[in-house]
Amino acid sequence: MTTSTTVYPYELDPAEVLADPLAQICAQLRPFQTLEYDPKTRVVSIVTEWLVPGGDTAKMTQLLAHRGDDEKLTVRRFADNYKISLARRLRI
């Protein structure tokens, strides 16, 4: 007499499925970059930040001119500096 075993497919936890791609993206981050993940939309944002002295308009111009068309731009003013942030979005 032989017995058969029913094998049920293993249900993957969504957090486990995303952990590897997120870890691979994190491993490629450069200095002053941040990864932000929105689980509702499954969108990853890579944010790159620069601190630019207030009088260095040439550096500001360079950063602003070389941003991608799909990058969100944020400029924050501090007492003597500007923080320029560019955010790129990826869907995973």
N, C-alpha and C positions, 0 to 999 in steps of 0.2 A: 504494500500500500504506500503510495506516495502522497505527500502533503504539499500543497501549494501555498505560497505566501504572497499576499497582496502587498505590493509596494506602492506607497502613496508618494506622490511627488513632494519633494521638500519645498516648503514655502519659505522664500527668502525674505528676510526683514529688509524693508526699503533702506534703512540706515546702513545695513551691511553692504548692500549693493552700491551705494553712493560713496562709501568710505574709501574704496580704492581709487576711483577717479579724483576725488577731492584731495587725497593724499598725494597723488601724482602732480596735481596742479600746485599744491603747497610746496612740494620739493623743488619746483621750478621758479618760485617767487624770487625776485631780486630784492636787494636792500630797499627799504622804504616802500615796499608793496604790501598790500593787505588783501586777503581773500574774504569776501562776504558772500554768504550763501542764503538764499531765500527758499525755504522748503515748499512754500505754497506755489511758487511759480517755477521752481527748479532752475533758477537762474543764479549763476555765479558771477560776481563782479570782482574784477581785479582793479584795485585802486592804487595808483602810484602818486606819491606826494613829494613835493620839493618845497623847501623853505628858501625864499629869495629875499635878499636885503631890499628894503624899500626903494633905494635909489638905483638899483640895477635893472633899469628898463630894458637893456639889451638881452639879459637872461630871460626876463618875462616874455619879451617878444619872441625869442627863440622857442621857448616852451609852448607858447600859444600857437605859433605858426606851424609847429610840427605835430600837432595833435591829429588823431585820426578823425574822419568824418563821423564815425560811430561812437566816439568817446565823449562821455559827459564831462563837462568842465565845471570846476568849483574853484573860486578864488576867495580866500579869507584874508582880511586885513588884520594885522596885529600892530602893536605900537610902532615897531621899526622894521617889520618884515611882512611879507605876504606868504601865505601857504597856498600853493597851486596844486590841485588834485585833478587827476584824469582817471575816469572810471570806464572800463571796458566790460561789456556784458557777454557772457557765454551761457548757452543753454546746455545742460547735461541731462 
